[in-house]
Amino acid sequence: MPPTMADPFDTLGVEPRFDLDPGAIRRAYLSRVAATHPDTDAAADGRASAALNDAKRVLEDPERRANALLARMGGPSKEQDKSLPAGFLADVIELRESVEIALASKEGDARTRVEDEAQTRRSDHIRRITELFLAAGPSPSGATLAAIRVELNAWRYVERLIEQLDPAYDPNRADFAP
């Protein structure tokens, strides 16, 4: 969450937690939008609508929600701490090699296997982040906040891989041969 952005949990009036129900986010958003009346100052109304839309986008995206919650808890940003789990980079290099082989083979099954692996890894990161936030409690230690950041950094690698596996991914930006 950029430092100039308002806290999305406060903006929508939802409990600051990672495991938010998507329906609760939507209800809070609609409630706040309904409370913004068009007969008020148009400029202020526009700013309020933009803030509500931004907060909704952040909270609907699990990775962005986790980053916003970590920032709210006083944890390090991705710019402040680029740490990764031990052995993670070697694992990612191996996975990227699998991706290159799968894409070069032009077999749909090979691509599907790699996509399934990436989705499984995404689910694992979401599960671990959920556990870390639940264990953090109201006054998390610096070590706990750092552990959350490390997991978020690893999750970002997996999200990037999933983006690159999308057949609609721009080949001019692709890291893998088509």
N, C-alpha and C positions, 0 to 999 in steps of 0.2 A: 504494500500500500504506500503510494507516494506520500511524503510528509505533508503535502498541502491538501491531500484528500481528507475529507471528514471521515470519522470512524463509521463504517457502513452499518455496524450493529446499532450504534446510537441513532443514525439517520433513519433506519427503519423501525427502531424500537424493539429489536429482538434480543433475546438472551445471547450474550457472547459465548458461543460454544461452537465446536467444529461440527458436531453431529446434528446440525439443524435439519428439521423436516422441510423439504422443498415446499410443501403446502403452507407451512408457517411463514416462510419467506414471502410467498406470493400474497398471502392474506395481509401481512404487515404492509407490503408495498401498496396493495390496492387501498387499504385503509388510509395510508398516508397520502396517496394521490387524491383520494376522495376528499380529504381534509383541505387540500390546496384548492382554493376557490378562484375561478377565473376573473372575478370582479375586483380582486385585490390588485396591488401594484404589479403590472405586467412583467417588469424586469425582475422583481423579487420572485414572482411566480415561475418565471423561466429558470432562475437559478435553483429554486426548490425542486422543480421537476428534473432538472439535470442531476442534482445531487441524489434524488431518489432513484433515478435510472442507473446512475453509477453504482450506488449501494446495492441495488438489486443484481446487477451484473456481477459484482464481486462476490456476493453471498451465494449466488446460484452456481458459481464455478468452485468446486471443492479445493482446487489448488490455490486459487486466489483467496478463498475464504480462510484457508489455513495460514497463508501469509499475513492476512489482515489480523487474524486472531493472535498470531505470534507477535506482530508489531504492537498490538494493544497490550499484550502481557509484558512488553519491554524486552522481547527477544531480539537477537541480531537479525539484520536484513541480509538478503543474499549478497549484497555488496560488501557488507561487513564481515561475513563469514562464508567462505567458499568451500568449507570442509566437506569431505565425502566419507562414507563408511570405508573401513579397511578392506582392501581387495576389490572395491567397487569398480574402479577404472578398468582393471584387467577383465572383469566380468562384462563390462560394457563393450570393451574392444572385441571380445569373443562374440557377443550378441550382434554387434555391427558386422562382423565377418559373416555371420549366419544370414544377416539381412542381404548383404551383397551377393552371396551365393544364391539365395532364394530369388532375388530380383533378376539375376543373370540367367537363371534357369528358365525363366518365363513360364514356369509351371504354377498354376493357380493354387495348388495344394501347398507348395513351398511357401508362397506368400501368406497363405492362410495360417500355416503353422507358426510363422514368425509373428504375425499379427496377434494370434492367440497368446503366444508367449509374452508379448508386450502388454496385452490387456491383463494377463495374470499378474505381471509385475506391477502394473498400475493398481490393481485391486490390493495387492500386498502392501504397497506404500500407503494407500488410503486406510487400510486396517491398522497398520503400525502408527500412523499419524493419529488416528482416532484413539488408540490405546494411550499414546503419549500425552495427548491433551487431557484425557480423562484422569490419568495418573498425576498430572501436573498440579491439580487442585487450585485453590484461589491464590496461593503465594508460591509460585514455582521457583525452584532454585535456578541459578545460572546454568548449572550442568544440565538440568532438564530442558531449559530453553535452547541450549546449544544442541542437545540431542534432537530436538524437534527441527532445528535449522538443518542439521546434517541430513535428516530424513527427507526434508523438503528439497534440499539440493539434489539428492539422488532421484527423487520423484521427477524433478524438472528434466533430467536426462531421459527418463522413460517417456515423458510427455513429448519431448522433442522427437524422439524416435517414432512415436505413434504418428505425429504430424507428418514426418518424412515418409512413412509407409502409405499415406493416403494417396491413391492414384491421381487425385486432383492436385497434388503438391506440385508447385511450380518447378519444372525441371531445371530452370536457369538458376535456382537456388538449392537444388537437391545436392545432398552430400553423397548419394549413392548413384551408381550408374543405373540408367533405366533398364 
